[in-house]
Amino acid sequence: MTQATAIINTESYLLDSLGHVISEDYTAGEILKRGISTDTNKNYIIPINSSLEIVVNLKNTEVQKTLSQYLSIKNLSDRIALL
């Protein structure tokens, strides 16, 4: 019998998915230098690295779909980790 551990980095999936969304729809958000934008009720800021961040529009339907998918993947990975 073999045992394997899979590490699912859900935050990387989220950044990748949001990057695709904003590359196709400029109203979905943008990539900015870190510290330029501020959190509001309409946007969400996710750091990419020490220099860049993704700022997404929470009212955008594609961003909402992506966040919903992220939550599903996160819940699944949490359940798998408990096994």
N, CA, C and O atoms as a CHARMM CRD file, in Angstrom:
* protein
*
  332
    1    1 MET  N      0.85000  -1.17800   0.00000 PROA 1      0.00000
    2    1 MET  CA     0.00000   0.00000   0.00000 PROA 1      0.00000
    3    1 MET  C      0.89500   1.24100   0.00000 PROA 1      0.00000
    4    1 MET  O      1.90600   1.30000   0.70000 PROA 1      0.00000
    5    2 THR  N      0.51300   2.18700  -0.77000 PROA 2      0.00000
    6    2 THR  CA     1.25900   3.44700  -0.84900 PROA 2      0.00000
    7    2 THR  C      0.39600   4.59300  -0.35300 PROA 2      0.00000
    8    2 THR  O     -0.82800   4.59300  -0.48900 PROA 2      0.00000
    9    3 GLN  N      1.06300   5.54300   0.21000 PROA 3      0.00000
   10    3 GLN  CA     0.35100   6.74100   0.66000 PROA 3      0.00000
   11    3 GLN  C      0.95900   7.94000  -0.05300 PROA 3      0.00000
   12    3 GLN  O      2.17900   8.08200  -0.13100 PROA 3      0.00000
   13    4 ALA  N      0.10500   8.78100  -0.56200 PROA 4      0.00000
   14    4 ALA  CA     0.58400   9.97700  -1.26500 PROA 4      0.00000
   15    4 ALA  C     -0.12700  11.19700  -0.72000 PROA 4      0.00000
   16    4 ALA  O     -1.28500  11.13000  -0.31000 PROA 4      0.00000
   17    5 THR  N      0.56700  12.28900  -0.72300 PROA 5      0.00000
   18    5 THR  CA    -0.01500  13.54500  -0.26900 PROA 5      0.00000
   19    5 THR  C     -0.03600  14.51500  -1.43800 PROA 5      0.00000
   20    5 THR  O      0.97700  14.73000  -2.10300 PROA 5      0.00000
   21    6 ALA  N     -1.17400  15.08400  -1.67300 PROA 6      0.00000
   22    6 ALA  CA    -1.29700  16.09000  -2.72700 PROA 6      0.00000
   23    6 ALA  C     -1.53100  17.44100  -2.07100 PROA 6      0.00000
   24    6 ALA  O     -2.42800  17.60700  -1.24500 PROA 6      0.00000
   25    7 ILE  N     -0.71800  18.38200  -2.45100 PROA 7      0.00000
   26    7 ILE  CA    -0.88800  19.73800  -1.93100 PROA 7      0.00000
   27    7 ILE  C     -1.53600  20.56900  -3.02800 PROA 7      0.00000
   28    7 ILE  O     -0.99200  20.71600  -4.12200 PROA 7      0.00000
   29    8 ILE  N     -2.69200  21.10200  -2.71800 PROA 8      0.00000
   30    8 ILE  CA    -3.41400  21.93100  -3.68200 PROA 8      0.00000
   31    8 ILE  C     -3.28700  23.38000  -3.22300 PROA 8      0.00000
   32    8 ILE  O     -3.81100  23.75900  -2.17500 PROA 8      0.00000
   33    9 ASN  N     -2.59800  24.17200  -4.00800 PROA 9      0.00000
   34    9 ASN  CA    -2.42800  25.57700  -3.66600 PROA 9      0.00000
   35    9 ASN  C     -3.58200  26.35200  -4.29900 PROA 9      0.00000
   36    9 ASN  O     -3.48900  26.81900  -5.43400 PROA 9      0.00000
   37   10 THR  N     -4.65800  26.47500  -3.54800 PROA 10     0.00000
   38   10 THR  CA    -5.86900  27.10000  -4.07700 PROA 10     0.00000
   39   10 THR  C     -5.66300  28.57600  -4.38000 PROA 10     0.00000
   40   10 THR  O     -6.31000  29.11400  -5.27800 PROA 10     0.00000
   41   11 GLU  N     -4.77400  29.24000  -3.64900 PROA 11     0.00000
   42   11 GLU  CA    -4.53500  30.65600  -3.90200 PROA 11     0.00000
   43   11 GLU  C     -3.87000  30.87300  -5.26600 PROA 11     0.00000
   44   11 GLU  O     -4.15300  31.85700  -5.94900 PROA 11     0.00000
   45   12 SER  N     -2.98900  29.95100  -5.65600 PROA 12     0.00000
   46   12 SER  CA    -2.36900  30.04700  -6.99200 PROA 12     0.00000
   47   12 SER  C     -3.40900  29.88300  -8.08600 PROA 12     0.00000
   48   12 SER  O     -3.38500  30.59200  -9.09200 PROA 12     0.00000
   49   13 TYR  N     -4.33000  28.93300  -7.87900 PROA 13     0.00000
   50   13 TYR  CA    -5.40900  28.76000  -8.84500 PROA 13     0.00000
   51   13 TYR  C     -6.26100  30.02700  -8.94200 PROA 13     0.00000
   52   13 TYR  O     -6.65600  30.43600 -10.03300 PROA 13     0.00000
   53   14 LEU  N     -6.53500  30.63600  -7.80300 PROA 14     0.00000
   54   14 LEU  CA    -7.34000  31.85800  -7.79500 PROA 14     0.00000
   55   14 LEU  C     -6.63600  32.96900  -8.56300 PROA 14     0.00000
   56   14 LEU  O     -7.24900  33.61100  -9.41600 PROA 14     0.00000
   57   15 LEU  N     -5.35800  33.20700  -8.27600 PROA 15     0.00000
   58   15 LEU  CA    -4.61200  34.25100  -8.98100 PROA 15     0.00000
   59   15 LEU  C     -4.56700  33.98000 -10.48100 PROA 15     0.00000
   60   15 LEU  O     -4.74100  34.89500 -11.28600 PROA 15     0.00000
   61   16 ASP  N     -4.33500  32.72600 -10.85700 PROA 16     0.00000
   62   16 ASP  CA    -4.28400  32.36800 -12.27300 PROA 16     0.00000
   63   16 ASP  C     -5.62700  32.62000 -12.94400 PROA 16     0.00000
   64   16 ASP  O     -5.68500  33.21300 -14.02100 PROA 16     0.00000
   65   17 SER  N     -6.69700  32.17500 -12.31600 PROA 17     0.00000
   66   17 SER  CA    -8.03600  32.34100 -12.89400 PROA 17     0.00000
   67   17 SER  C     -8.42000  33.81000 -13.01100 PROA 17     0.00000
   68   17 SER  O     -8.96100  34.23900 -14.03100 PROA 17     0.00000
   69   18 LEU  N     -8.14000  34.57700 -11.96500 PROA 18     0.00000
   70   18 LEU  CA    -8.46600  36.00400 -12.01800 PROA 18     0.00000
   71   18 LEU  C     -7.61600  36.72100 -13.06100 PROA 18     0.00000
   72   18 LEU  O     -8.08800  37.64800 -13.71800 PROA 18     0.00000
   73   19 GLY  N     -6.37500  36.29700 -13.21100 PROA 19     0.00000
   74   19 GLY  CA    -5.52100  36.87100 -14.24900 PROA 19     0.00000
   75   19 GLY  C     -6.11100  36.65900 -15.63300 PROA 19     0.00000
   76   19 GLY  O     -6.08100  37.56200 -16.46900 PROA 19     0.00000
   77   20 HSD  N     -6.65000  35.46200 -15.87800 PROA 20     0.00000
   78   20 HSD  CA    -7.28900  35.18900 -17.16100 PROA 20     0.00000
   79   20 HSD  C     -8.54100  36.05100 -17.34900 PROA 20     0.00000
   80   20 HSD  O     -8.78700  36.57200 -18.43700 PROA 20     0.00000
   81   21 VAL  N     -9.31500  36.19300 -16.29300 PROA 21     0.00000
   82   21 VAL  CA   -10.55000  36.98200 -16.38300 PROA 21     0.00000
   83   21 VAL  C    -10.22900  38.43100 -16.72500 PROA 21     0.00000
   84   21 VAL  O    -10.83900  39.00500 -17.62700 PROA 21     0.00000
   85   22 ILE  N     -9.27500  39.02600 -16.01000 PROA 22     0.00000
   86   22 ILE  CA    -8.99700  40.44200 -16.25700 PROA 22     0.00000
   87   22 ILE  C     -8.27100  40.66000 -17.58300 PROA 22     0.00000
   88   22 ILE  O     -8.32200  41.75700 -18.13800 PROA 22     0.00000
   89   23 SER  N     -7.59300  39.62900 -18.10100 PROA 23     0.00000
   90   23 SER  CA    -6.94700  39.79700 -19.41100 PROA 23     0.00000
   91   23 SER  C     -7.97700  39.81800 -20.53500 PROA 23     0.00000
   92   23 SER  O     -7.71200  40.35500 -21.61000 PROA 23     0.00000
   93   24 GLU  N     -9.14900  39.23800 -20.29200 PROA 24     0.00000
   94   24 GLU  CA   -10.19800  39.20300 -21.30500 PROA 24     0.00000
   95   24 GLU  C    -11.24900  40.30000 -21.13600 PROA 24     0.00000
   96   24 GLU  O    -11.97600  40.62000 -22.07600 PROA 24     0.00000
   97   25 ASP  N    -11.32500  40.87100 -19.93700 PROA 25     0.00000
   98   25 ASP  CA   -12.36100  41.87900 -19.65200 PROA 25     0.00000
   99   25 ASP  C    -11.76700  42.97400 -18.77800 PROA 25     0.00000
  100   25 ASP  O    -11.56700  42.77500 -17.57900 PROA 25     0.00000
  101   26 TYR  N    -11.48900  44.11400 -19.36700 PROA 26     0.00000
  102   26 TYR  CA   -10.84000  45.19300 -18.62100 PROA 26     0.00000
  103   26 TYR  C    -11.70200  45.73500 -17.48400 PROA 26     0.00000
  104   26 TYR  O    -11.17200  46.37400 -16.57600 PROA 26     0.00000
  105   27 THR  N    -13.02100  45.49900 -17.50400 PROA 27     0.00000
  106   27 THR  CA   -13.87600  45.96300 -16.40600 PROA 27     0.00000
  107   27 THR  C    -13.80900  45.03500 -15.19100 PROA 27     0.00000
  108   27 THR  O    -14.32400  45.36200 -14.12200 PROA 27     0.00000
  109   28 ALA  N    -13.17100  43.87600 -15.36500 PROA 28     0.00000
  110   28 ALA  CA   -13.07900  42.90300 -14.26800 PROA 28     0.00000
  111   28 ALA  C    -12.00900  43.28100 -13.25400 PROA 28     0.00000
  112   28 ALA  O    -12.10000  42.90000 -12.08700 PROA 28     0.00000
  113   29 GLY  N    -11.00300  44.02100 -13.68400 PROA 29     0.00000
  114   29 GLY  CA    -9.94000  44.40500 -12.76100 PROA 29     0.00000
  115   29 GLY  C     -8.67200  44.73400 -13.50900 PROA 29     0.00000
  116   29 GLY  O     -8.67400  44.91800 -14.72600 PROA 29     0.00000
  117   30 GLU  N     -7.57900  44.80600 -12.75400 PROA 30     0.00000
  118   30 GLU  CA    -6.29700  45.13500 -13.35400 PROA 30     0.00000
  119   30 GLU  C     -5.16400  44.69400 -12.44400 PROA 30     0.00000
  120   30 GLU  O     -5.35700  44.43300 -11.25600 PROA 30     0.00000
  121   31 ILE  N     -3.98500  44.61900 -13.02700 PROA 31     0.00000
  122   31 ILE  CA    -2.77500  44.33400 -12.25900 PROA 31     0.00000
  123   31 ILE  C     -2.06100  45.65800 -12.06400 PROA 31     0.00000
  124   31 ILE  O     -1.80000  46.38500 -13.02200 PROA 31     0.00000
  125   32 LEU  N     -1.74800  45.96200 -10.81300 PROA 32     0.00000
  126   32 LEU  CA    -1.12500  47.24600 -10.47300 PROA 32     0.00000
  127   32 LEU  C      0.11700  47.03100  -9.62400 PROA 32     0.00000
  128   32 LEU  O      0.34300  45.95100  -9.07800 PROA 32     0.00000
  129   33 LYS  N      0.91500  48.08600  -9.52800 PROA 33     0.00000
  130   33 LYS  CA     2.00500  48.06800  -8.55700 PROA 33     0.00000
  131   33 LYS  C      1.38700  48.01300  -7.17200 PROA 33     0.00000
  132   33 LYS  O      0.34200  48.61200  -6.91800 PROA 33     0.00000
  133   34 ARG  N      2.03300  47.30200  -6.29900 PROA 34     0.00000
  134   34 ARG  CA     1.50800  47.11600  -4.95500 PROA 34     0.00000
  135   34 ARG  C      1.42100  48.44400  -4.20200 PROA 34     0.00000
  136   34 ARG  O      2.34700  49.25400  -4.24100 PROA 34     0.00000
  137   35 GLY  N      0.29100  48.65500  -3.51300 PROA 35     0.00000
  138   35 GLY  CA     0.09500  49.83200  -2.69300 PROA 35     0.00000
  139   35 GLY  C     -0.59300  50.99300  -3.38200 PROA 35     0.00000
  140   35 GLY  O     -0.89800  51.99400  -2.73500 PROA 35     0.00000
  141   36 ILE  N     -0.84600  50.88700  -4.67900 PROA 36     0.00000
  142   36 ILE  CA    -1.48600  51.98600  -5.40500 PROA 36     0.00000
  143   36 ILE  C     -2.98000  52.05400  -5.11000 PROA 36     0.00000
  144   36 ILE  O     -3.52800  53.13900  -4.91500 PROA 36     0.00000
  145   37 SER  N     -3.63600  50.90400  -5.07900 PROA 37     0.00000
  146   37 SER  CA    -5.08600  50.85100  -4.90900 PROA 37     0.00000
  147   37 SER  C     -5.45700  50.63600  -3.44200 PROA 37     0.00000
  148   37 SER  O     -4.64600  50.16600  -2.64500 PROA 37     0.00000
  149   38 THR  N     -6.69600  50.98800  -3.10400 PROA 38     0.00000
  150   38 THR  CA    -7.19700  50.74900  -1.75500 PROA 38     0.00000
  151   38 THR  C     -8.45900  49.91000  -1.82300 PROA 38     0.00000
  152   38 THR  O     -9.21900  49.99100  -2.78800 PROA 38     0.00000
  153   39 ASP  N     -8.67800  49.09800  -0.78800 PROA 39     0.00000
  154   39 ASP  CA    -9.88500  48.27900  -0.71500 PROA 39     0.00000
  155   39 ASP  C    -11.12600  49.15000  -0.61900 PROA 39     0.00000
  156   39 ASP  O    -11.15200  50.14200   0.10900 PROA 39     0.00000
  157   40 THR  N    -12.15200  48.76400  -1.36400 PROA 40     0.00000
  158   40 THR  CA   -13.45700  49.39900  -1.25800 PROA 40     0.00000
  159   40 THR  C    -14.49300  48.28300  -1.22800 PROA 40     0.00000
  160   40 THR  O    -14.14500  47.10200  -1.25400 PROA 40     0.00000
  161   41 ASN  N    -15.76100  48.65900  -1.17500 PROA 41     0.00000
  162   41 ASN  CA   -16.82200  47.65000  -1.22100 PROA 41     0.00000
  163   41 ASN  C    -16.95400  47.03700  -2.61200 PROA 41     0.00000
  164   41 ASN  O    -17.57200  45.98300  -2.76900 PROA 41     0.00000
  165   42 LYS  N    -16.37800  47.68800  -3.62100 PROA 42     0.00000
  166   42 LYS  CA   -16.51200  47.22000  -5.00000 PROA 42     0.00000
  167   42 LYS  C    -15.30400  46.43600  -5.49600 PROA 42     0.00000
  168   42 LYS  O    -15.39800  45.75000  -6.51400 PROA 42     0.00000
  169   43 ASN  N    -14.18000  46.52000  -4.80500 PROA 43     0.00000
  170   43 ASN  CA   -13.00800  45.81000  -5.29600 PROA 43     0.00000
  171   43 ASN  C    -12.35900  44.96500  -4.20900 PROA 43     0.00000
  172   43 ASN  O    -12.65300  45.10300  -3.02200 PROA 43     0.00000
  173   44 TYR  N    -11.47100  44.09100  -4.65200 PROA 44     0.00000
  174   44 TYR  CA   -10.72600  43.22200  -3.74700 PROA 44     0.00000
  175   44 TYR  C     -9.29900  43.16500  -4.25500 PROA 44     0.00000
  176   44 TYR  O     -9.06700  43.01400  -5.45400 PROA 44     0.00000
  177   45 ILE  N     -8.34000  43.28400  -3.34600 PROA 45     0.00000
  178   45 ILE  CA    -6.93200  43.32500  -3.70800 PROA 45     0.00000
  179   45 ILE  C     -6.25600  42.04000  -3.22700 PROA 45     0.00000
  180   45 ILE  O     -6.37900  41.64900  -2.06600 PROA 45     0.00000
  181   46 ILE  N     -5.53400  41.39100  -4.15600 PROA 46     0.00000
  182   46 ILE  CA    -4.79900  40.17500  -3.82300 PROA 46     0.00000
  183   46 ILE  C     -3.34000  40.37800  -4.23600 PROA 46     0.00000
  184   46 ILE  O     -3.06000  40.61700  -5.41000 PROA 46     0.00000
  185   47 PRO  N     -2.41400  40.28500  -3.28700 PROA 47     0.00000
  186   47 PRO  CA    -1.00100  40.43600  -3.64200 PROA 47     0.00000
  187   47 PRO  C     -0.53400  39.29100  -4.54400 PROA 47     0.00000
  188   47 PRO  O     -0.88900  38.13200  -4.32500 PROA 47     0.00000
  189   48 ILE  N      0.26100  39.62600  -5.55300 PROA 48     0.00000
  190   48 ILE  CA     0.87000  38.62000  -6.41700 PROA 48     0.00000
  191   48 ILE  C      2.26900  38.30600  -5.90800 PROA 48     0.00000
  192   48 ILE  O      2.63800  37.14400  -5.73900 PROA 48     0.00000
  193   49 ASN  N      3.03100  39.34900  -5.67100 PROA 49     0.00000
  194   49 ASN  CA     4.38300  39.23100  -5.12300 PROA 49     0.00000
  195   49 ASN  C      4.70600  40.52200  -4.38800 PROA 49     0.00000
  196   49 ASN  O      3.79400  41.27500  -4.04600 PROA 49     0.00000
  197   50 SER  N      5.95900  40.79300  -4.14200 PROA 50     0.00000
  198   50 SER  CA     6.30800  41.99100  -3.37500 PROA 50     0.00000
  199   50 SER  C      6.08700  43.28700  -4.15100 PROA 50     0.00000
  200   50 SER  O      6.07800  44.36400  -3.55600 PROA 50     0.00000
  201   51 SER  N      5.90700  43.19900  -5.47600 PROA 51     0.00000
  202   51 SER  CA     5.77300  44.40200  -6.29300 PROA 51     0.00000
  203   51 SER  C      4.40700  44.59700  -6.92300 PROA 51     0.00000
  204   51 SER  O      4.02500  45.72500  -7.23400 PROA 51     0.00000
  205   52 LEU  N      3.65600  43.50300  -7.11700 PROA 52     0.00000
  206   52 LEU  CA     2.41100  43.57900  -7.87700 PROA 52     0.00000
  207   52 LEU  C      1.22800  43.03000  -7.10000 PROA 52     0.00000
  208   52 LEU  O      1.37800  42.23000  -6.17600 PROA 52     0.00000
  209   53 GLU  N      0.03900  43.48700  -7.50300 PROA 53     0.00000
  210   53 GLU  CA    -1.20100  42.96800  -6.93800 PROA 53     0.00000
  211   53 GLU  C     -2.28000  42.97400  -8.00600 PROA 53     0.00000
  212   53 GLU  O     -2.23100  43.75300  -8.95800 PROA 53     0.00000
  213   54 ILE  N     -3.25800  42.08900  -7.82900 PROA 54     0.00000
  214   54 ILE  CA    -4.43500  42.07300  -8.69300 PROA 54     0.00000
  215   54 ILE  C     -5.55000  42.77800  -7.93800 PROA 54     0.00000
  216   54 ILE  O     -5.82400  42.46900  -6.77900 PROA 54     0.00000
  217   55 VAL  N     -6.18200  43.72000  -8.60300 PROA 55     0.00000
  218   55 VAL  CA    -7.34200  44.41400  -8.05300 PROA 55     0.00000
  219   55 VAL  C     -8.52800  44.01300  -8.91100 PROA 55     0.00000
  220   55 VAL  O     -8.57200  44.32200 -10.10200 PROA 55     0.00000
  221   56 VAL  N     -9.50400  43.31600  -8.29900 PROA 56     0.00000
  222   56 VAL  CA   -10.65100  42.84300  -9.08000 PROA 56     0.00000
  223   56 VAL  C    -11.92400  43.55500  -8.65600 PROA 56     0.00000
  224   56 VAL  O    -12.08100  43.96700  -7.50600 PROA 56     0.00000
  225   57 ASN  N    -12.82500  43.68700  -9.61700 PROA 57     0.00000
  226   57 ASN  CA   -14.11800  44.31300  -9.40500 PROA 57     0.00000
  227   57 ASN  C    -15.09800  43.23100  -8.91500 PROA 57     0.00000
  228   57 ASN  O    -15.45500  42.33400  -9.67900 PROA 57     0.00000
  229   58 LEU  N    -15.52300  43.31000  -7.67400 PROA 58     0.00000
  230   58 LEU  CA   -16.40700  42.29700  -7.09700 PROA 58     0.00000
  231   58 LEU  C    -17.80100  42.29500  -7.71500 PROA 58     0.00000
  232   58 LEU  O    -18.55000  41.33600  -7.52900 PROA 58     0.00000
  233   59 LYS  N    -18.15900  43.33600  -8.43800 PROA 59     0.00000
  234   59 LYS  CA   -19.46800  43.41300  -9.09800 PROA 59     0.00000
  235   59 LYS  C    -19.46800  42.70400 -10.45600 PROA 59     0.00000
  236   59 LYS  O    -20.53400  42.46900 -11.02500 PROA 59     0.00000
  237   60 ASN  N    -18.29800  42.36400 -10.97800 PROA 60     0.00000
  238   60 ASN  CA   -18.17600  41.72600 -12.27900 PROA 60     0.00000
  239   60 ASN  C    -18.61000  40.26000 -12.18800 PROA 60     0.00000
  240   60 ASN  O    -18.17600  39.53700 -11.29200 PROA 60     0.00000
  241   61 THR  N    -19.46100  39.82700 -13.11200 PROA 61     0.00000
  242   61 THR  CA   -20.00700  38.46300 -13.04800 PROA 61     0.00000
  243   61 THR  C    -18.93400  37.39500 -13.24500 PROA 61     0.00000
  244   61 THR  O    -19.00200  36.33900 -12.61500 PROA 61     0.00000
  245   62 GLU  N    -17.95200  37.64300 -14.09800 PROA 62     0.00000
  246   62 GLU  CA   -16.88400  36.65400 -14.30100 PROA 62     0.00000
  247   62 GLU  C    -16.00800  36.52900 -13.05400 PROA 62     0.00000
  248   62 GLU  O    -15.55800  35.43400 -12.71600 PROA 62     0.00000
  249   63 VAL  N    -15.76900  37.64200 -12.37700 PROA 63     0.00000
  250   63 VAL  CA   -15.01500  37.59600 -11.12000 PROA 63     0.00000
  251   63 VAL  C    -15.81200  36.81100 -10.08200 PROA 63     0.00000
  252   63 VAL  O    -15.24000  36.00700  -9.34500 PROA 63     0.00000
  253   64 GLN  N    -17.10900  37.03000 -10.01500 PROA 64     0.00000
  254   64 GLN  CA   -17.94900  36.29600  -9.07000 PROA 64     0.00000
  255   64 GLN  C    -17.93200  34.80100  -9.36400 PROA 64     0.00000
  256   64 GLN  O    -17.87400  33.99000  -8.43900 PROA 64     0.00000
  257   65 LYS  N    -17.98200  34.42600 -10.64400 PROA 65     0.00000
  258   65 LYS  CA   -17.90700  33.00700 -11.01600 PROA 65     0.00000
  259   65 LYS  C    -16.56800  32.40500 -10.58800 PROA 65     0.00000
  260   65 LYS  O    -16.51000  31.29200 -10.06500 PROA 65     0.00000
  261   66 THR  N    -15.50100  33.15600 -10.82000 PROA 66     0.00000
  262   66 THR  CA   -14.16400  32.68300 -10.46200 PROA 66     0.00000
  263   66 THR  C    -14.03600  32.50600  -8.95300 PROA 66     0.00000
  264   66 THR  O    -13.45800  31.52100  -8.49200 PROA 66     0.00000
  265   67 LEU  N    -14.56700  33.44500  -8.18400 PROA 67     0.00000
  266   67 LEU  CA   -14.52800  33.31900  -6.73000 PROA 67     0.00000
  267   67 LEU  C    -15.36400  32.13500  -6.24900 PROA 67     0.00000
  268   67 LEU  O    -14.99900  31.46300  -5.28500 PROA 67     0.00000
  269   68 SER  N    -16.47600  31.88300  -6.91600 PROA 68     0.00000
  270   68 SER  CA   -17.30800  30.72700  -6.58000 PROA 68     0.00000
  271   68 SER  C    -16.55800  29.42700  -6.85300 PROA 68     0.00000
  272   68 SER  O    -16.60400  28.50400  -6.04000 PROA 68     0.00000
  273   69 GLN  N    -15.87000  29.34600  -7.98700 PROA 69     0.00000
  274   69 GLN  CA   -15.07100  28.16800  -8.30200 PROA 69     0.00000
  275   69 GLN  C    -13.95100  27.98100  -7.29000 PROA 69     0.00000
  276   69 GLN  O    -13.65500  26.85800  -6.88300 PROA 69     0.00000
  277   70 TYR  N    -13.32900  29.08300  -6.88700 PROA 70     0.00000
  278   70 TYR  CA   -12.26400  29.03900  -5.88200 PROA 70     0.00000
  279   70 TYR  C    -12.78500  28.44100  -4.57100 PROA 70     0.00000
  280   70 TYR  O    -12.12700  27.59600  -3.96400 PROA 70     0.00000
  281   71 LEU  N    -13.96300  28.88300  -4.14300 PROA 71     0.00000
  282   71 LEU  CA   -14.53300  28.36200  -2.90200 PROA 71     0.00000
  283   71 LEU  C    -14.82100  26.86800  -3.00900 PROA 71     0.00000
  284   71 LEU  O    -14.60600  26.12200  -2.05300 PROA 71     0.00000
  285   72 SER  N    -15.30200  26.43400  -4.15800 PROA 72     0.00000
  286   72 SER  CA   -15.56200  25.00700  -4.36400 PROA 72     0.00000
  287   72 SER  C    -14.27600  24.20000  -4.28800 PROA 72     0.00000
  288   72 SER  O    -14.23300  23.16200  -3.62800 PROA 72     0.00000
  289   73 ILE  N    -13.22700  24.66800  -4.95900 PROA 73     0.00000
  290   73 ILE  CA   -11.93800  23.97200  -4.94100 PROA 73     0.00000
  291   73 ILE  C    -11.35900  23.95900  -3.53100 PROA 73     0.00000
  292   73 ILE  O    -10.81700  22.94800  -3.08500 PROA 73     0.00000
  293   74 LYS  N    -11.47600  25.08200  -2.83300 PROA 74     0.00000
  294   74 LYS  CA   -10.95200  25.17300  -1.47000 PROA 74     0.00000
  295   74 LYS  C    -11.68200  24.19600  -0.55500 PROA 74     0.00000
  296   74 LYS  O    -11.04600  23.49300   0.23100 PROA 74     0.00000
  297   75 ASN  N    -12.99800  24.14600  -0.64700 PROA 75     0.00000
  298   75 ASN  CA   -13.77600  23.20700   0.17900 PROA 75     0.00000
  299   75 ASN  C    -13.39700  21.76700  -0.13400 PROA 75     0.00000
  300   75 ASN  O    -13.26800  20.95100   0.77900 PROA 75     0.00000
  301   76 LEU  N    -13.21800  21.44400  -1.40800 PROA 76     0.00000
  302   76 LEU  CA   -12.83800  20.09300  -1.79400 PROA 76     0.00000
  303   76 LEU  C    -11.45400  19.74400  -1.24000 PROA 76     0.00000
  304   76 LEU  O    -11.25600  18.65900  -0.69500 PROA 76     0.00000
  305   77 SER  N    -10.51100  20.65800  -1.37900 PROA 77     0.00000
  306   77 SER  CA    -9.15700  20.37500  -0.87600 PROA 77     0.00000
  307   77 SER  C     -9.14600  20.23800   0.63800 PROA 77     0.00000
  308   77 SER  O     -8.38200  19.43400   1.17300 PROA 77     0.00000
  309   78 ASP  N     -9.97500  21.00200   1.33900 PROA 78     0.00000
  310   78 ASP  CA   -10.08100  20.86900   2.79500 PROA 78     0.00000
  311   78 ASP  C    -10.63900  19.50700   3.17400 PROA 78     0.00000
  312   78 ASP  O    -10.18000  18.88900   4.13500 PROA 78     0.00000
  313   79 ARG  N    -11.63200  19.03600   2.42000 PROA 79     0.00000
  314   79 ARG  CA   -12.21700  17.70400   2.70800 PROA 79     0.00000
  315   79 ARG  C    -11.21900  16.60800   2.42300 PROA 79     0.00000
  316   79 ARG  O    -11.13200  15.64200   3.18200 PROA 79     0.00000
  317   80 ILE  N    -10.45700  16.73300   1.34000 PROA 80     0.00000
  318   80 ILE  CA    -9.44500  15.72900   1.00700 PROA 80     0.00000
  319   80 ILE  C     -8.36700  15.70300   2.08900 PROA 80     0.00000
  320   80 ILE  O     -7.88000  14.63400   2.45700 PROA 80     0.00000
  321   81 ALA  N     -7.99600  16.87000   2.59300 PROA 81     0.00000
  322   81 ALA  CA    -6.95800  16.94400   3.62900 PROA 81     0.00000
  323   81 ALA  C     -7.40400  16.26100   4.91300 PROA 81     0.00000
  324   81 ALA  O     -6.56200  15.78200   5.67200 PROA 81     0.00000
  325   82 LEU  N     -8.68900  16.20200   5.17300 PROA 82     0.00000
  326   82 LEU  CA    -9.17900  15.57200   6.39600 PROA 82     0.00000
  327   82 LEU  C     -9.17000  14.05400   6.30700 PROA 82     0.00000
  328   82 LEU  O     -9.22700  13.37700   7.33400 PROA 82     0.00000
  329   83 LEU  N     -9.09900  13.50400   5.09200 PROA 83     0.00000
  330   83 LEU  CA    -9.13200  12.03800   4.92900 PROA 83     0.00000
  331   83 LEU  C     -7.84900  11.39300   5.35100 PROA 83     0.00000
  332   83 LEU  O     -7.71900  10.17100   5.27600 PROA 83     0.00000
